[in-house]
């Protein structure tokens, strides 16, 4: 089949604060190398503007979800997340994406991979990248996906219908352990850190360890070349401790700097993906951050002293607003165990049709 001539059926959805292409695996080449080549040409990578493709010139809009029916018991669909480069022709499957995950359930219903319920539908999703399961629940009145609603999430204009994501078995998603180093606290380049992986491998550090307040704007962080270079060297060293090897070409682990809140939340964050500052914070990144902070002795645990004990929901501040996550950790056992974690996101279908790749160069 010549995809250059026929194109490929493709849906674009905004999932959370990301945007991506959603495709049925059966519509793509079976060979991963051929598949990746096609996706790069669809996205317009490599090109910092992605002017000849569907990408939006940022990592947050250069994402792909590949779905297929699942053979696993008690699972509806398999979801493979692929992070595409922008100005470099890279395709990575080394991480999950909780934002793009928000669109997986609705896409599965739209494509007939999962039947819609009358009123509400729950889809059990195997996240292939980490072999863990998430359950997405969203409104389907009359058996149709409803994207309109009154839920507002930071970083997205307007409101939309809620997509409730509940995660299971996300501990050690990329590293094999909730605490990849085997310790609650380590030292990297003279900085106290906590390395944690509950759906996304992250390295937690206090913002003041980098000479920052933790309340800097995204623009100020992005303009600080020396800081970004330091963050890159820092995360590479942390990755070695986490058993991840050379991550110079990888988007994980993420670095998240913590500070006291100042906008009514419970912790203020500044995250890097993996070197450039994030305009908000990734869903699974935020889940891992809160998971780590809840562990006694962890970096940032002191910030939890004032958190209410009658709820497991934590309000995470980021450069463009707030993200509410729900995490319960049992730290009475060794190693600590995640009881549950989840988040509320939204999604919206932007288009469904045939996408044509740019020609091979």
Secondary structure as UniProt FT lines:
FT   HELIX           3..6
FT   STRAND          8..15
FT   TURN            16..17
FT   STRAND          18..24
FT   HELIX           25..27
FT   HELIX           32..43
FT   TURN            48..49
FT   TURN            51..52
FT   HELIX           59..61
FT   STRAND          63..69
FT   TURN            73..74
FT   STRAND          77..84
FT   STRAND          91..92
FT   HELIX           98..101
FT   TURN            102..103
FT   HELIX           104..110
FT   TURN            111..112
FT   STRAND          119..127
FT   TURN            128..131
FT   STRAND          132..140
FT   HELIX           141..143
FT   TURN            154..155
FT   STRAND          162..168
FT   TURN            172..175
FT   TURN            180..181
FT   STRAND          186..188
FT   TURN            189..190
FT   STRAND          191..198
FT   STRAND          201..206
FT   HELIX           207..210
FT   HELIX           218..222
FT   HELIX           225..241
FT   TURN            242..243
FT   TURN            248..249
FT   STRAND          254..259
FT   STRAND          267..272
FT   HELIX           283..293
FT   TURN            296..297
FT   TURN            299..300
FT   HELIX           301..306
FT   STRAND          313..318
FT   TURN            319..320
FT   STRAND          321..330
FT   TURN            331..332
FT   STRAND          337..355
//
